[in-house]
Amino acid sequence: MRIYLIGFMGSGKTTLGQRVAERAQVPFADTDQRVIEASGQSIAQIFNLYGEVRFRKLEKEALSETIHLDKSIIATGGGLPCYHDNMGWMKQHGITIYLQWADEQLLDHLEKHRDDRPLIQGESPARKEEWRKLLQSRKPIYEQAAITLEMKGNIESDYLLLDKACRYIW
């Protein structure tokens, strides 16, 4: 059974997913990493050179390739579930888990790591409000996940929660 981790950027999908996969001794995949490997460019380069539409197409292709994985954990990009009926596809081909944070806690966390993410780079007084709007627009899609886990922003407790959920599924 494939487990697809979804949630806003910075929610811990890759960090926690890798750790749980290692403990469970199952394959781990990251759709963002697959896009980088397939294109030979960073996500920021893809956005800058070709735009978001091209990135979303590459992202869909990376997601489709996960069909070849069986018992595995797949971290998805923050926007992936919101395009091309990717959420429906993941629900059809696996179990979706939404790593949900309290809004303010997640936005504060992102503030510390904004330079790593193409959609939230730069500084401006209105930037946090833009992130909040993006998060709010994506939440209805995320909330369609089979399972929602409330993250606390503590890597150990969040890891244990995700690990427990994955053990339950398998």
N, C-alpha and C positions, 0 to 999 in steps of 0.2 A: 504494500500500500504506500503510495506516494503521499507525503505530507507537504503541503505548500504553506509557507509562512508568508503572511501578508501584513501590511501595516505601513504607516507613514515612514518616510525616510528617518533614519536614526533610531528606530524603535528596537533594534537589536536582532533583526532577522538573520543577518549573516553571523554575527558574533555568537549568539546563542545557538543558532542552527548548527554551526560547525561543531560546537562543543557537544551538543546532544548527539549528533551523528557519530562523532568519535566515540563517545561512551557506548552507544548502541551498536557500534561497528557496522554502520550502514553508509552507503554513499551519500555525499553532500554535494549539492550543486547550487550555484548562485547565478541567476539569470543575468545580472549585470556583468559578472565576470565572463560569462559565456559570450555576451555581446562584445566585450573588449577583446577577447581571444579571436572571435570570428572576424571582427573588423580590423584588428590590428591598431585600433585607436582607443583613446580613453573616452569615457562618456562625455566629458567636457568638450573634447575635440569633435565628437560626432554632433553634439548640439551646436557648437560654433560653426562648423563647416557645412552641415547639412540640415540642421534644424530638428525640432522635436518630432516631426512627422516621420522622418527617416529613422530616428532612434526607436520610436514605438514599433515600427515595422521590424527592425532587427530584434527588438525585445520579444515580439510575438513569435518570431522564428526560434529564438532561444528557448522560449517556453514550450513550443511544440516538440522540440528535441528531447524534452524531459520524459516523453512517453516511453523512451527506451530504458528508463530507470524503473526498477520495481520498488522494493522496500527502500525508501530514501527520504531525505529531507531536502527540500528545495526552497531557498530564500529568493523572494521575488523583489523587484524594484518597487519603490513606493507607489508609483503610478500604474504599474503593470495591470492590476485588477480592473482598472478604470477604462481600459481601451480594448477594442476589438473583441468584445465579449470574452475576454480572458478569464474573468471570474467564473462564468458559466463553464468554460472549458476545464478549469482547475477542479471545479466541483464535480464534473463528470468523470475526471480521471484521477481523483485523489480526495484527500481530506484537506480542507482549508482551515488554518488557524490564524486568527487575527490577534496580533500582539498590540494590545490597546494600552495607551498611557493616558494619564490625566493631561488635558490639553496644555496647561501652563507648564507643567513639568517637562513635557516633550519639547515645547517651544524654547524653554530655557536651555535644554540639552542641545538643541539644534544651534542655538546662538553660539555655543562653544565650538561647533564643528562646521560652520556654514561654508568655509572655503573649500571643503571637500565635495560639495554638492552643487551641480550646475544650476538647479532651479532656485537656489537660495543664496547664491553668492552675492557679495557686496554688502555695503552698509548704507542704511538710510533709516530715518526715524520711522518710516511707514513699513519697513521690511517685516517686522514681526506680525503686523496686521495682515500683510500679504500671505505669510505662512499660515496664519490662522484661517484665512479664507480658503486657501488651498486644502488644508486639513478638513475643514467643514464640508467642502465640496466632495471630498473622497470618502468621508465617513459612511454615508449610506451604502456605498459599495462594499467597504470593509466589513460592515455589519451583516452582510450576507454570508459571512464565513460560517462554517459548520460549528466552530468552537471559537469563543472569545476568551482570551486570557488577559487579566488585568495586571499589567506590568507595574512594578514599583520603582524602577530605576536603580535597583540594587542587583548587580549582576549575579550574585549567588542565589538570592531568592527567586529571581526571574528564571535563572537556569533550572532550578529545581522544579519550578512550576511547569515549564515547557517539557522538561524531561518526564515528569509524571504524566502529562497529557499524551506524549508520544508513546510511553509504555502502555497506557490505557488503549490507545488505538491499535497497537501491535499485539 
